[in-house]
Amino acid sequence: MSDLSSDDGQATVEFVALVPLLCLLAVALWQVALAGGAIWFAHGAARAAARAEAVGGDVAAAARGALPRRFERGLRVRRGDDGGVALEVAVPALLGGGTLATVTARARFEAQR
């Protein structure tokens, strides 16, 4: 007969109870990494678009060329009156496939004409 005060299997029960929390933490960290990537790539794409604006090139094509495909959906490019460029890049949601937030990045170079 088994003793009710035995600790056999206690570690397994604790691990099974902890697995959903660990999965949730992993998803949250990955979502933060996606948001950080969106910020990083948005600033790079804004600089590329501003360079294209400074030399008279296609601003939208330059911005799209600097972004990974995952971040191209929902991209908005606006030209400023001062020769600058502002981009809005959507942060994709890891779960559900929607958009979590939008990141705005701005850049400006002097005209090189």
C-alpha positions, 0 to 999 in steps of 0.5 A: 500500500502506498504512503500518502505522505510520499513525494513520488511524482511531485516534480512531475505534477509541478512541471506539468502545472508550469508548462502552460506558463512557460509557453505563455512566457515564450510567446510573450518574449517572441512577440516583444522580439517581433515588435523590436524587429519592426522598430529596427526595420522601420528605421532602416526602411525610413533611411532608405526611403529618405535617400531615395527622396533625396536623389529623386527615386521611388520612395515607396519601392525603396522602403519596401526593398528595405523591409522583410516581407513580413513587415511590408503588409500595412506599410504606409509611406508619407512624404513631408514638406521638408523633404523627409519621409515618414513610414508606418509599419505594422507590428504583426501579432504572433497569434491570430495573424492580425496587427498588434500595433503600428510603428512610425519612423522618420528620416530626412536627407538633404536633396542631392540633385 
